[in-house]
Amino acid sequence: MTTLVALGDSISLGVGDPVRLESGPRKRGWRGWAALLAEGLPDPSLHIVATNGARMAELESDQLPQALQLRPDVASVVIGVNDTLRANFDPDQMGASAAHTVGALRAAGAEVLTMRLPDPGRMLGLPDMLARPLARRAHEVNDVMDAVAERFGTLHFDAAGDEETYDPRMWAVDRLHPSERGHRLIARRFHALLAEAGVPVGAEPGAEPTNPPPTRLAEFCWMATKGTAWVVRRSTDLVPGLLALAFAEWRSGAEGQPADDAADLAPVTDEPSRFTAA
């Protein structure tokens, strides 16, 4: 049996890759890259301990103990977007939490999968003034994870440098979560890294989606129902936060001071609720 434990946020929960459920109270649910990767492992046992909106500190305090109890052969630590969108963003604290988490998983004998984040500003198509501070934070998260990957010998997928990452077809309507095609890309990249490391693997996950992409009508319906509250939150939280970041960036350039974040940066939430539409 190959035990795969996925730690992280909504990306590891599979948000953006909806599937129809055969049983249970909900008709639809999320699948995602972890489930796709598990299908390509010998006798897989998949456990997803990731949670919506998780940040690195929460992964360390809440998810790591669960993961260690499961005695994983392979564990994934894919996280960071939510940290970049918070007022108390602290790359040093992230680094300490990441090192403890990955170090503990490696000490327990697990192969650990990690990932460099793509530029969220580029994915959202933001104006340069707003995209630049987000890119700076994403680079800081990637620097943290690069150092942890080198220190502990993780299998490190560079999503930021993979041009396929920026194909619009790889992203769901919210442009922050992968589509089915995007989840398949992540699964395929991690499958290849495991194979290169000599970990026993089965068939590589397919690149082409098995479900038809959402129609324009389906995307409109999502935005009109689930997406409405998400857009309101984005308008009231994320936009002021980004403006505060942009102002801090501009002020640091004008005054020649370090680009510290504005003290009154509003905390933001970038995680939609789990998909439950019929």
C-alpha positions as a Markdown table, in Angstrom:
| # | Residue | x | y | z |
|---|---|---|---|---|
| 1 | Met | 0.0 | 0.0 | 0.0 |
| 2 | Thr | 1.2 | 3.5 | -0.8 |
| 3 | Thr | -0.2 | 6.1 | 1.7 |
| 4 | Leu | -0.4 | 9.6 | 0.2 |
| 5 | Val | -1.3 | 12.4 | 2.6 |
| 6 | Ala | -2.1 | 15.9 | 1.1 |
| 7 | Leu | -1.5 | 18.9 | 3.3 |
| 8 | Gly | -2.4 | 22.4 | 2.2 |
| 9 | Asp | -5.3 | 24.6 | 1.2 |
| 10 | Ser | -8.1 | 24.5 | -1.2 |
| 11 | Ile | -5.9 | 23.6 | -4.2 |
| 12 | Ser | -5.1 | 20.2 | -2.5 |
| 13 | Leu | -8.9 | 19.9 | -1.7 |
| 14 | Gly | -9.4 | 19.8 | -5.5 |
| 15 | Val | -11.3 | 23.1 | -5.8 |
| 16 | Gly | -11.8 | 23.8 | -9.5 |
| 17 | Asp | -12.1 | 20.1 | -10.5 |
| 18 | Pro | -15.8 | 19.3 | -9.8 |
| 19 | Val | -17.1 | 15.7 | -10.1 |
| 20 | Arg | -20.5 | 14.1 | -9.7 |
| 21 | Leu | -20.7 | 12.1 | -6.5 |
| 22 | Glu | -22.2 | 8.6 | -6.5 |
| 23 | Ser | -23.3 | 8.7 | -2.9 |
| 24 | Gly | -23.8 | 11.1 | 0.0 |
| 25 | Pro | -26.0 | 14.2 | 0.6 |
| 26 | Arg | -24.3 | 16.3 | -2.1 |
| 27 | Lys | -24.5 | 15.7 | -5.8 |
| 28 | Arg | -21.2 | 17.4 | -6.7 |
| 29 | Gly | -17.8 | 17.5 | -5.0 |
| 30 | Trp | -14.2 | 18.2 | -5.7 |
| 31 | Arg | -11.6 | 15.7 | -6.9 |
| 32 | Gly | -8.3 | 17.5 | -7.7 |
| 33 | Trp | -4.7 | 16.7 | -8.3 |
| 34 | Ala | -4.1 | 14.6 | -5.2 |
| 35 | Ala | -6.8 | 12.1 | -6.2 |
| 36 | Leu | -5.5 | 12.0 | -9.7 |
| 37 | Leu | -2.0 | 11.4 | -8.5 |
| 38 | Ala | -3.1 | 8.7 | -6.1 |
| 39 | Glu | -4.6 | 6.8 | -9.1 |
| 40 | Gly | -1.1 | 6.5 | -10.5 |
| 41 | Leu | 0.4 | 5.0 | -7.3 |
| 42 | Pro | 0.5 | 1.3 | -6.4 |
| 43 | Asp | -2.4 | 0.2 | -4.1 |
| 44 | Pro | -3.0 | 3.8 | -3.1 |
| 45 | Ser | -4.5 | 5.1 | 0.2 |
| 46 | Leu | -5.3 | 8.8 | -0.1 |
| 47 | His | -5.8 | 11.0 | 2.9 |
| 48 | Ile | -6.5 | 14.7 | 2.3 |
| 49 | Val | -6.0 | 16.8 | 5.5 |
| 50 | Ala | -5.9 | 20.1 | 3.7 |
| 51 | Thr | -8.4 | 22.7 | 4.7 |
| 52 | Asn | -10.0 | 25.7 | 2.9 |
| 53 | Gly | -8.2 | 29.0 | 3.6 |
| 54 | Ala | -5.2 | 27.3 | 5.4 |
| 55 | Arg | -2.0 | 29.2 | 5.9 |
| 56 | Met | 1.4 | 27.7 | 6.7 |
| 57 | Ala | 1.1 | 28.2 | 10.5 |
| 58 | Glu | -2.2 | 26.3 | 10.5 |
| 59 | Leu | -0.8 | 23.6 | 8.4 |
| 60 | Glu | 2.0 | 23.1 | 11.0 |
| 61 | Ser | -0.3 | 23.2 | 14.0 |
| 62 | Asp | -3.3 | 21.4 | 12.8 |
| 63 | Gln | -2.6 | 19.3 | 9.7 |
| 64 | Leu | 0.9 | 18.0 | 10.5 |
| 65 | Pro | -0.1 | 16.0 | 13.6 |
| 66 | Gln | -2.9 | 14.4 | 11.6 |
| 67 | Ala | -0.5 | 13.6 | 8.7 |
| 68 | Leu | 2.1 | 12.0 | 11.0 |
| 69 | Gln | -0.5 | 9.7 | 12.5 |
| 70 | Leu | -1.2 | 8.4 | 9.1 |
| 71 | Arg | 2.4 | 7.3 | 8.5 |
| 72 | Pro | 2.6 | 8.6 | 4.9 |
| 73 | Asp | 4.9 | 7.1 | 2.3 |
| 74 | Val | 4.3 | 10.3 | 0.2 |
| 75 | Ala | 3.2 | 13.6 | 1.7 |
| 76 | Ser | 2.5 | 16.9 | -0.1 |
| 77 | Val | 2.9 | 20.4 | 1.2 |
| 78 | Val | 1.3 | 22.8 | -1.3 |
| 79 | Ile | 0.4 | 26.1 | 0.3 |
| 80 | Gly | 1.2 | 29.8 | 0.4 |
| 81 | Val | -1.4 | 31.7 | -1.6 |
| 82 | Asn | -3.5 | 32.6 | 1.5 |
| 83 | Asp | -0.4 | 33.7 | 3.3 |
| 84 | Thr | 0.4 | 36.2 | 0.6 |
| 85 | Leu | -3.1 | 37.8 | 1.0 |
| 86 | Arg | -2.9 | 38.6 | 4.7 |
| 87 | Ala | -1.8 | 41.7 | 6.6 |
| 88 | Asn | 0.4 | 39.7 | 8.9 |
| 89 | Phe | 2.4 | 38.1 | 6.1 |
| 90 | Asp | 5.7 | 37.0 | 7.6 |
| 91 | Pro | 8.1 | 35.0 | 5.3 |
| 92 | Asp | 10.4 | 34.3 | 8.2 |
| 93 | Gln | 7.6 | 32.7 | 10.3 |
| 94 | Met | 6.5 | 30.8 | 7.2 |
| 95 | Gly | 10.0 | 29.5 | 6.7 |
| 96 | Ala | 10.2 | 28.2 | 10.3 |
| 97 | Ser | 6.8 | 26.5 | 10.0 |
| 98 | Ala | 7.6 | 25.0 | 6.6 |
| 99 | Ala | 11.0 | 23.7 | 7.9 |
| 100 | His | 9.3 | 22.1 | 10.9 |
| 101 | Thr | 6.5 | 20.6 | 8.9 |
| 102 | Val | 8.7 | 19.2 | 6.0 |
| 103 | Gly | 11.4 | 18.1 | 8.4 |
| 104 | Ala | 9.0 | 16.1 | 10.5 |
| 105 | Leu | 7.5 | 14.4 | 7.5 |
| 106 | Arg | 10.9 | 13.6 | 6.1 |
| 107 | Ala | 12.0 | 12.3 | 9.5 |
| 108 | Ala | 9.0 | 10.0 | 9.5 |
| 109 | Gly | 10.2 | 8.5 | 6.2 |
| 110 | Ala | 7.9 | 10.2 | 3.8 |
| 111 | Glu | 8.9 | 11.5 | 0.3 |
| 112 | Val | 7.6 | 15.1 | 0.4 |
| 113 | Leu | 6.2 | 17.0 | -2.6 |
| 114 | Thr | 6.4 | 20.7 | -2.6 |
| 115 | Met | 5.6 | 23.4 | -5.2 |
| 116 | Arg | 6.6 | 26.9 | -6.2 |
| 117 | Leu | 3.6 | 29.2 | -6.6 |
| 118 | Pro | 2.8 | 30.9 | -9.9 |
| 119 | Asp | 2.4 | 34.6 | -9.9 |
| 120 | Pro | -1.2 | 35.3 | -8.7 |
| 121 | Gly | -1.2 | 38.8 | -10.1 |
| 122 | Arg | -0.4 | 37.4 | -13.6 |
| 123 | Met | -3.2 | 34.8 | -13.2 |
| 124 | Leu | -5.7 | 37.4 | -12.1 |
| 125 | Gly | -4.7 | 39.8 | -14.9 |
| 126 | Leu | -4.3 | 42.6 | -12.4 |
| 127 | Pro | -2.9 | 46.1 | -13.3 |
| 128 | Asp | 0.8 | 46.3 | -12.7 |
| 129 | Met | 0.4 | 48.6 | -9.7 |
| 130 | Leu | -1.6 | 45.8 | -7.9 |
| 131 | Ala | 0.2 | 42.8 | -9.5 |
| 132 | Arg | 3.7 | 43.9 | -8.4 |
| 133 | Pro | 3.2 | 43.6 | -4.6 |
| 134 | Leu | 1.5 | 40.3 | -5.0 |
| 135 | Ala | 4.3 | 39.0 | -7.2 |
| 136 | Arg | 6.8 | 40.2 | -4.6 |
| 137 | Arg | 5.1 | 38.2 | -1.9 |
| 138 | Ala | 4.8 | 35.1 | -4.1 |
| 139 | His | 8.6 | 35.3 | -4.8 |
| 140 | Glu | 9.2 | 35.5 | -1.1 |
| 141 | Val | 7.1 | 32.4 | -0.5 |
| 142 | Asn | 8.9 | 30.6 | -3.3 |
| 143 | Asp | 12.3 | 31.6 | -1.8 |
| 144 | Val | 11.1 | 30.1 | 1.5 |
| 145 | Met | 10.0 | 26.8 | -0.2 |
| 146 | Asp | 13.2 | 26.6 | -2.3 |
| 147 | Ala | 15.3 | 26.8 | 0.8 |
| 148 | Val | 13.2 | 24.1 | 2.6 |
| 149 | Ala | 13.2 | 21.9 | -0.5 |
| 150 | Glu | 17.0 | 22.1 | -0.8 |
| 151 | Arg | 17.5 | 21.5 | 3.0 |
| 152 | Phe | 15.3 | 18.5 | 3.2 |
| 153 | Gly | 15.5 | 17.0 | -0.3 |
| 154 | Thr | 11.8 | 17.4 | -1.3 |
| 155 | Leu | 10.5 | 16.7 | -4.8 |
| 156 | His | 9.9 | 20.3 | -5.9 |
| 157 | Phe | 7.6 | 21.3 | -8.7 |
| 158 | Asp | 8.4 | 24.7 | -10.2 |
| 159 | Ala | 4.9 | 25.8 | -11.2 |
| 160 | Ala | 6.1 | 29.4 | -11.4 |
| 161 | Gly | 8.5 | 28.6 | -14.1 |
| 162 | Asp | 6.4 | 26.1 | -16.0 |
| 163 | Glu | 4.9 | 27.9 | -19.0 |
| 164 | Glu | 2.0 | 25.4 | -19.2 |
| 165 | Thr | 0.9 | 26.9 | -15.8 |
| 166 | Tyr | -0.1 | 30.1 | -17.5 |
| 167 | Asp | -2.3 | 28.6 | -20.2 |
| 168 | Pro | -5.8 | 30.0 | -19.4 |
| 169 | Arg | -7.2 | 26.5 | -19.9 |
| 170 | Met | -5.4 | 25.4 | -16.7 |
| 171 | Trp | -7.5 | 27.7 | -14.5 |
| 172 | Ala | -11.0 | 27.7 | -13.2 |
| 173 | Val | -13.4 | 30.6 | -13.6 |
| 174 | Asp | -12.0 | 32.3 | -10.4 |
| 175 | Arg | -8.5 | 32.3 | -11.9 |
| 176 | Leu | -7.0 | 31.3 | -8.5 |
| 177 | His | -7.8 | 27.6 | -8.6 |
| 178 | Pro | -6.8 | 25.1 | -11.2 |
| 179 | Ser | -9.3 | 23.7 | -13.6 |
| 180 | Glu | -9.5 | 19.9 | -14.2 |
| 181 | Arg | -6.7 | 20.4 | -16.8 |
| 182 | Gly | -4.7 | 22.3 | -14.3 |
| 183 | His | -5.1 | 19.7 | -11.6 |
| 184 | Arg | -4.0 | 17.1 | -14.1 |
| 185 | Leu | -0.9 | 19.1 | -14.8 |
| 186 | Ile | 0.1 | 19.2 | -11.1 |
| 187 | Ala | -0.6 | 15.5 | -10.8 |
| 188 | Arg | 1.5 | 14.7 | -13.9 |
| 189 | Arg | 4.4 | 16.8 | -12.7 |
| 190 | Phe | 4.5 | 15.2 | -9.3 |
| 191 | His | 4.1 | 11.8 | -10.8 |
| 192 | Ala | 7.2 | 12.4 | -12.9 |
| 193 | Leu | 9.2 | 13.7 | -9.9 |
| 194 | Leu | 8.3 | 10.5 | -8.0 |
| 195 | Ala | 9.3 | 8.3 | -10.9 |
| 196 | Glu | 12.6 | 10.2 | -11.3 |
| 197 | Ala | 13.3 | 9.7 | -7.5 |
| 198 | Gly | 12.8 | 5.9 | -7.9 |
| 199 | Val | 9.5 | 5.8 | -6.0 |
| 200 | Pro | 7.3 | 3.0 | -7.4 |
| 201 | Val | 4.5 | 4.5 | -9.6 |
| 202 | Gly | 1.9 | 3.2 | -11.9 |
| 203 | Ala | 0.4 | 4.8 | -15.0 |
| 204 | Glu | 0.9 | 8.5 | -15.4 |
| 205 | Pro | -2.3 | 10.6 | -15.0 |
| 206 | Gly | -3.8 | 11.6 | -18.3 |
| 207 | Ala | -3.3 | 15.2 | -19.5 |
| 208 | Glu | -6.7 | 15.6 | -21.1 |
| 209 | Pro | -9.8 | 16.3 | -19.1 |
| 210 | Thr | -12.4 | 13.5 | -18.9 |
| 211 | Asn | -15.2 | 16.0 | -18.1 |
| 212 | Pro | -16.3 | 18.6 | -20.5 |
| 213 | Pro | -15.2 | 22.1 | -19.5 |
| 214 | Pro | -17.9 | 24.3 | -18.0 |
| 215 | Thr | -20.0 | 26.2 | -20.4 |
| 216 | Arg | -20.3 | 30.0 | -20.4 |
| 217 | Leu | -23.7 | 29.5 | -18.9 |
| 218 | Ala | -22.4 | 27.2 | -16.2 |
| 219 | Glu | -19.7 | 29.8 | -15.3 |
| 220 | Phe | -22.3 | 32.6 | -15.3 |
| 221 | Cys | -24.5 | 30.5 | -13.0 |
| 222 | Trp | -21.6 | 29.9 | -10.7 |
| 223 | Met | -20.8 | 33.6 | -10.6 |
| 224 | Ala | -24.5 | 34.5 | -10.0 |
| 225 | Thr | -24.8 | 32.1 | -7.1 |
| 226 | Lys | -21.6 | 30.9 | -5.4 |
| 227 | Gly | -19.5 | 33.6 | -7.0 |
| 228 | Thr | -21.7 | 36.5 | -5.9 |
| 229 | Ala | -20.6 | 36.4 | -2.2 |
| 230 | Trp | -17.0 | 35.6 | -3.4 |
| 231 | Val | -17.0 | 38.8 | -5.6 |
| 232 | Val | -18.4 | 40.9 | -2.7 |
| 233 | Arg | -15.7 | 39.6 | -0.4 |
| 234 | Arg | -13.1 | 40.3 | -3.1 |
| 235 | Ser | -14.4 | 43.8 | -3.6 |
| 236 | Thr | -14.5 | 44.7 | 0.1 |
| 237 | Asp | -11.4 | 42.9 | 1.3 |
| 238 | Leu | -8.9 | 42.0 | -1.4 |
| 239 | Val | -9.1 | 45.2 | -3.4 |
| 240 | Pro | -8.4 | 47.6 | -0.4 |
| 241 | Gly | -5.7 | 45.2 | 0.7 |
| 242 | Leu | -4.1 | 45.3 | -2.7 |
| 243 | Leu | -4.3 | 49.0 | -2.8 |
| 244 | Ala | -2.6 | 49.3 | 0.6 |
| 245 | Leu | 0.1 | 47.0 | -0.7 |
| 246 | Ala | 0.5 | 49.0 | -3.8 |
| 247 | Phe | 0.7 | 52.2 | -1.8 |
| 248 | Ala | 3.3 | 50.7 | 0.5 |
| 249 | Glu | 5.3 | 49.7 | -2.6 |
| 250 | Trp | 5.0 | 53.2 | -4.1 |
| 251 | Arg | 5.9 | 54.9 | -0.9 |
| 252 | Ser | 9.0 | 52.7 | -0.4 |
| 253 | Gly | 10.2 | 53.6 | -3.9 |
| 254 | Ala | 9.5 | 57.3 | -3.3 |
| 255 | Glu | 11.2 | 57.4 | 0.1 |
| 256 | Gly | 13.9 | 54.9 | -0.6 |
| 257 | Gln | 12.7 | 52.8 | 2.4 |
| 258 | Pro | 12.1 | 49.0 | 2.5 |
| 259 | Ala | 8.8 | 47.9 | 1.1 |
| 260 | Asp | 7.1 | 47.1 | 4.4 |
| 261 | Asp | 3.4 | 46.4 | 4.2 |
| 262 | Ala | 1.0 | 49.1 | 5.2 |
| 263 | Ala | 0.1 | 48.8 | 8.9 |
| 264 | Asp | -3.7 | 49.1 | 8.2 |
| 265 | Leu | -3.8 | 46.4 | 5.4 |
| 266 | Ala | -7.1 | 44.7 | 5.7 |
| 267 | Pro | -7.0 | 40.9 | 6.1 |
| 268 | Val | -8.5 | 39.1 | 3.1 |
| 269 | Thr | -10.0 | 35.7 | 2.4 |
| 270 | Asp | -9.5 | 34.2 | -1.0 |
| 271 | Glu | -11.1 | 30.8 | -0.5 |
| 272 | Pro | -14.6 | 30.0 | -1.9 |
| 273 | Ser | -16.8 | 27.5 | -0.1 |
| 274 | Arg | -16.7 | 23.9 | -1.2 |
| 275 | Phe | -18.8 | 23.2 | -4.4 |
| 276 | Thr | -22.3 | 21.9 | -3.4 |
| 277 | Ala | -24.4 | 22.9 | -6.4 |
| 278 | Ala | -26.6 | 20.3 | -8.0 |
